[in-house]
Amino acid sequence: MQRIYKDFRCSRRIVKRIRGNANGDTFGELRLTLLTNNLQKLETFNVTSSYEYNFGLVVGKTIDGDWIGVSPSIYRETHIPQKQIYRTPQNQDFSLERISQNTKNLVSQIDAIISELGTINIGSEGGGYVINYDYYMVYAASKTKESALEKTLQASKMLEISRFHSFYSDKQYFQEWEFVDELDKQDLMYQKYNQINQFMNQTFPKVMMYRFSFEIFEKIYIIGEIENGVSEAMPEAYRAGIYIKSEFIYNP
């Protein structure tokens, strides 16, 4: 499994900590022995926001046809208030009821090893801020590869899936945080957000928000879908949406 962390210095510290575990090769046991001996069709994925911020995970199929994903956690710097983007989180069901007993036994072994590894506290500075956060390993299991990937990404805190409702549902919040001095320009900008809200909610029966977090970077997709098409000329389902890219800037 590819280990990807914030930078080379953090990576060296993490590897040193893991190798210094009392049981010696615990991480190697998880990565090589347990996963490779019990999972078929092992696949690795590398999700990247830039050359500096990468995220890696591994997913594999059990002998009973279930799927298991394993990955490190991701630190998320930013918080998006509901008053800024009003949404309803669509949390995955992380229960193991639908998978086989053999897969449950394998998950228990993975859980024991991850619990033994614990968390690794990382400290760094950015723009005068001192930041401390914990890295840890996560896992998820499901009946399909797509669901296992989705659950693993959510468990890592990299992916948020929500039902989108609107931008800036509270006008007073918008006025306080959108730094536009002229009232006419402020009203015009707020009207544009409302136009987007009306278009998305009136055009599509369901609008989803997919938020990918890479520490200080955010990539957000607001996507609406019409499943059965809108006319004979467009009989198939189609999607349309908005892409938002942002970066947290340290400003002490």
C-alpha positions as CSV (number, residue, x, y, z in Angstrom):
1,M,0.0,0.0,0.0
2,Q,1.3,3.4,-0.9
3,R,1.9,5.6,2.1
4,I,1.4,9.3,1.3
5,Y,1.6,12.0,3.9
6,K,1.8,15.8,4.0
7,D,5.5,16.1,3.4
8,F,8.7,14.1,3.5
9,R,9.5,15.1,7.1
10,C,6.1,14.0,8.3
11,S,6.4,10.8,6.4
12,R,9.8,9.9,8.0
13,R,8.4,10.6,11.4
14,I,5.4,8.4,10.8
15,V,7.4,5.5,9.4
16,K,9.8,5.7,12.3
17,R,7.0,5.6,14.8
18,I,5.4,2.6,13.1
19,R,8.6,0.7,12.8
20,G,9.3,1.3,16.4
21,N,6.1,-0.5,17.4
22,A,6.5,-3.1,20.1
23,N,5.4,-5.8,17.8
24,G,8.0,-4.9,15.2
25,D,6.4,-5.3,11.8
26,T,2.8,-4.6,12.6
27,F,2.2,-2.3,9.7
28,G,4.0,-4.7,7.4
29,E,1.7,-7.4,8.6
30,L,-1.4,-5.3,7.8
31,R,-0.1,-4.3,4.4
32,L,1.6,-7.5,3.1
33,T,0.5,-10.6,5.0
34,L,-3.1,-9.8,5.9
35,L,-4.3,-7.9,2.9
36,T,-2.4,-9.7,0.1
37,N,-3.2,-13.2,1.5
38,N,-6.9,-12.5,2.0
39,L,-7.9,-10.1,-0.7
40,Q,-8.2,-10.7,-4.4
41,K,-7.9,-8.0,-7.1
42,L,-6.0,-5.6,-4.9
43,E,-6.1,-2.1,-6.4
44,T,-4.4,1.1,-5.2
45,F,-5.7,4.6,-5.9
46,N,-3.9,7.9,-5.7
47,V,-6.1,10.9,-5.4
48,T,-4.2,14.2,-5.7
49,S,-5.0,17.9,-5.4
50,S,-1.5,19.1,-6.2
51,Y,2.0,17.9,-6.4
52,E,2.3,18.4,-2.6
53,Y,-1.0,17.0,-1.4
54,N,-1.8,13.4,-2.3
55,F,-4.0,10.7,-0.8
56,G,-3.6,6.9,-1.3
57,L,-5.8,4.0,-0.5
58,V,-6.1,0.3,-1.3
59,V,-9.2,-1.8,-2.0
60,G,-9.5,-5.5,-2.5
61,K,-12.1,-8.3,-3.0
62,T,-12.6,-11.1,-0.4
63,I,-13.1,-14.7,-1.4
64,D,-16.8,-14.3,-0.7
65,G,-17.1,-11.3,-3.1
66,D,-17.2,-8.5,-0.5
67,W,-14.8,-5.5,-0.8
68,I,-12.6,-3.9,1.8
69,G,-10.8,-0.6,1.7
70,V,-7.9,0.7,3.9
71,S,-6.4,4.2,3.9
72,P,-4.8,6.8,6.2
73,S,-6.9,9.6,7.5
74,I,-6.9,13.1,6.0
75,Y,-6.6,16.4,8.0
76,R,-9.2,18.9,7.0
77,E,-8.3,22.5,7.8
78,T,-11.5,24.3,6.8
79,H,-15.1,24.2,8.2
80,I,-18.0,25.1,5.9
81,P,-21.0,26.5,8.0
82,Q,-24.5,25.5,7.1
83,K,-25.3,29.2,6.6
84,Q,-22.7,29.3,3.8
85,I,-23.7,26.0,2.1
86,Y,-26.9,24.6,3.4
87,R,-26.9,20.8,3.0
88,T,-28.0,17.6,4.6
89,P,-25.1,15.0,5.1
90,Q,-25.8,11.6,3.4
91,N,-23.8,9.4,5.8
92,Q,-22.9,5.9,4.7
93,D,-24.1,2.9,6.6
94,F,-20.9,1.5,8.1
95,S,-22.6,-1.6,9.6
96,L,-21.3,-5.0,8.6
97,E,-24.7,-6.8,8.5
98,R,-24.7,-7.5,4.7
99,I,-21.2,-8.9,4.4
100,S,-20.2,-12.6,4.9
101,Q,-18.9,-14.0,8.2
102,N,-15.5,-14.6,6.6
103,T,-15.3,-10.9,5.7
104,K,-16.4,-9.9,9.2
105,N,-13.5,-12.1,10.6
106,L,-11.0,-10.4,8.3
107,V,-12.3,-6.9,9.2
108,S,-11.9,-7.8,12.9
109,Q,-8.2,-8.6,12.3
110,I,-7.7,-5.4,10.4
111,D,-9.5,-3.4,13.2
112,A,-7.3,-5.0,15.8
113,I,-4.1,-4.1,14.0
114,I,-5.3,-0.5,13.3
115,S,-6.3,-0.1,16.9
116,E,-2.8,-1.3,18.0
117,L,-1.2,1.3,15.7
118,G,-3.2,4.0,17.3
119,T,-2.8,7.6,16.2
120,I,0.3,9.6,15.3
121,N,0.2,13.3,16.3
122,I,1.7,15.6,13.7
123,G,2.7,19.2,14.5
124,S,3.4,21.8,11.9
125,E,3.4,25.6,11.4
126,G,1.7,27.6,8.7
127,G,1.6,31.4,8.6
128,G,2.4,31.7,12.3
129,Y,-0.2,29.1,13.4
130,V,0.8,26.0,15.3
131,I,-1.3,23.1,14.2
132,N,-1.6,19.7,15.8
133,Y,-3.6,16.9,14.3
134,D,-3.7,13.1,14.4
135,Y,-3.1,10.6,11.6
136,Y,-4.6,7.2,11.9
137,M,-5.6,4.3,9.6
138,V,-9.2,3.7,8.6
139,Y,-11.1,0.9,6.8
140,A,-14.5,0.1,5.4
141,A,-16.2,-3.0,4.0
142,S,-19.2,-3.3,1.6
143,K,-20.7,-5.6,-1.0
144,T,-19.4,-3.6,-4.0
145,K,-16.1,-2.0,-4.9
146,E,-17.7,1.4,-5.5
147,S,-19.4,1.4,-2.1
148,A,-16.2,0.3,-0.3
149,L,-14.3,3.1,-1.9
150,E,-16.9,5.6,-1.0
151,K,-17.1,4.4,2.6
152,T,-13.3,4.4,3.0
153,L,-13.0,8.0,1.6
154,Q,-15.7,9.1,4.0
155,A,-14.1,7.3,7.0
156,S,-10.8,9.1,6.1
157,K,-12.6,12.5,6.3
158,M,-11.5,13.3,2.7
159,L,-15.0,12.9,1.2
160,E,-18.2,14.5,2.3
161,I,-21.5,13.6,0.5
162,S,-24.5,15.8,1.2
163,R,-27.8,16.7,-0.3
164,F,-27.4,20.3,-1.5
165,H,-30.1,22.9,-0.7
166,S,-28.7,26.4,-1.2
167,F,-25.9,28.8,-1.0
168,Y,-26.2,31.4,1.8
169,S,-29.7,30.6,3.2
170,D,-29.2,33.4,5.7
171,K,-28.9,36.8,4.1
172,Q,-27.5,38.4,7.3
173,Y,-24.7,35.9,7.4
174,F,-23.9,36.7,3.7
175,Q,-23.8,40.4,4.5
176,E,-21.4,39.8,7.4
177,W,-19.0,37.6,5.6
178,E,-19.0,38.8,2.0
179,F,-16.7,41.8,2.1
180,V,-18.5,44.1,-0.3
181,D,-18.9,47.6,1.0
182,E,-21.3,49.0,-1.5
183,L,-24.9,47.8,-0.7
184,D,-26.0,47.7,-4.3
185,K,-23.1,45.4,-5.3
186,Q,-23.8,43.3,-2.2
187,D,-27.5,42.9,-3.2
188,L,-26.6,42.1,-6.8
189,M,-24.2,39.4,-5.6
190,Y,-26.8,37.9,-3.3
191,Q,-29.3,37.8,-6.1
192,K,-26.9,35.9,-8.2
193,Y,-26.5,33.2,-5.5
194,N,-30.3,33.0,-5.3
195,Q,-30.5,32.6,-9.1
196,I,-28.1,29.7,-8.9
197,N,-30.2,28.2,-6.0
198,Q,-33.4,28.5,-7.9
199,F,-32.0,27.1,-11.1
200,M,-30.4,24.0,-9.4
201,N,-33.5,23.2,-7.3
202,Q,-36.1,23.9,-9.9
203,T,-34.2,22.1,-12.7
204,F,-33.1,18.9,-10.9
205,P,-35.2,16.7,-8.6
206,K,-32.1,16.0,-6.5
207,V,-28.9,18.1,-6.2
208,M,-25.8,16.5,-4.5
209,M,-22.7,18.0,-3.0
210,Y,-19.4,16.1,-3.2
211,R,-16.7,17.7,-1.1
212,F,-13.1,16.5,-1.4
213,S,-10.7,17.8,1.3
214,F,-6.9,17.8,1.0
215,E,-5.8,19.5,4.2
216,I,-5.8,23.1,3.1
217,F,-7.3,22.5,-0.3
218,E,-11.0,22.0,-1.1
219,K,-12.6,20.7,-4.3
220,I,-16.4,20.8,-4.2
221,Y,-18.8,19.6,-6.8
222,I,-22.5,20.6,-6.7
223,I,-24.2,18.2,-9.2
224,G,-27.8,17.9,-10.3
225,E,-29.1,14.9,-12.3
226,I,-32.1,14.2,-14.4
227,E,-32.4,10.4,-14.6
228,N,-34.9,9.9,-17.4
229,G,-34.0,12.7,-19.7
230,V,-36.0,15.8,-20.5
231,S,-37.1,15.3,-24.1
232,E,-36.9,13.0,-27.1
233,A,-33.8,14.8,-28.2
234,M,-32.2,14.1,-24.8
235,P,-33.7,10.8,-23.7
236,E,-30.8,9.7,-21.4
237,A,-29.9,10.9,-18.0
238,Y,-27.7,13.9,-17.8
239,R,-25.8,15.8,-15.2
240,A,-24.8,19.5,-14.7
241,G,-23.3,21.3,-11.9
242,I,-20.8,23.7,-10.3
243,Y,-17.2,23.2,-9.5
244,I,-15.7,25.2,-6.6
245,K,-12.0,25.2,-5.8
246,S,-10.5,26.8,-2.7
247,E,-7.4,27.0,-0.6
248,F,-7.1,28.0,3.0
249,I,-4.6,30.9,3.5
250,Y,-3.0,31.3,6.8
251,N,-3.4,34.9,7.9
252,P,-2.4,35.5,11.5
